[in-house]
Amino acid sequence: MSKKITGLNRYEALYNRRLKTYPDGSKQLLVCDRPVFNPDRVELAGYECKPEREKKGEGGGQRRRRRARSKLKDYIRCNDFSYFITITLDGEKGSRTDYGQIIKRLNKWLDNRRQRRGLAYLLVPEYHRDGRRIHFHGLINDRLPVVDSGTVSVEGLKKPVKVSTYKRKYNGRRCHTVYNLPTWRLGFSTAIPLYGQRERVARYVAKYLEKDFTKVGGRYYLHSNNLRLPVVEYLVIDFSAFPGDVFGFPGVPHSWKSFSLSATNNN
């Protein structure tokens, strides 16, 4: 959701400050040394009004990836997700490499659960180590049934272990029950409950999801249409008067400053 401050033409309404306000009251402020934001055209490269026509070598791919990462984090921070999930495909039930076939089956399953149960989801497609097989990591709310898998996620270990193994070798370490999604019958699934402060969870999960952040089937991620985003406001302010250290983005020839305000400090 964006809040426009003036009624200027969309090609003229350029601002150098963007303020995001999240559901918990926390805020994130980003300021540039020149006007780059346009409420209708998102973000401009300098004064260029049509960034989708950027040529190779101008950093367009880096900017699109950065924006995708930013929006992924916004979705995580703005919505009440309950589980971090991984879903894979069973090769005996369909292709594990043909994105078109995979997404058709996945969307049918997701749409059914969204309409019938109110499922909210955010999924990132990822290639297996062989560079061909596809699986998905992501977040869902609490609208799907889960069953105990008989395994636990142990702090410091990459893969879940059986409860008996945990008691024998890792007893005392922090752990969390790993569940399965019984309605996902097209392959294997795990669901691990989220815990802790939402902003901290968002940073951790976003970092995990971004480790191989490349497009699969032309998309960085998939999401349900019932997700919220922060309220965004745009203004023009004096860059030199704004406190903070100056930094830059790869491929973007401008200077930036940022500031975050937690919900606690905001109150």
Secondary structure as UniProt FT lines:
FT   STRAND          2..3
FT   TURN            10..12
FT   STRAND          17..21
FT   TURN            23..24
FT   STRAND          27..32
FT   STRAND          37..38
FT   TURN            39..41
FT   STRAND          42..43
FT   TURN            46..47
FT   HELIX           51..53
FT   TURN            56..59
FT   HELIX           60..78
FT   STRAND          83..87
FT   HELIX           91..93
FT   HELIX           99..117
FT   STRAND          121..127
FT   TURN            129..130
FT   STRAND          134..140
FT   STRAND          147..154
FT   TURN            155..156
FT   STRAND          161..162
FT   HELIX           163..165
FT   HELIX           166..170
FT   TURN            171..172
FT   STRAND          175..180
FT   TURN            182..183
FT   STRAND          189..193
FT   HELIX           198..209
FT   TURN            210..212
FT   TURN            217..218
FT   STRAND          222..223
FT   TURN            225..226
FT   STRAND          231..235
FT   TURN            239..241
FT   TURN            250..251
FT   STRAND          256..261
FT   HELIX           263..266
//
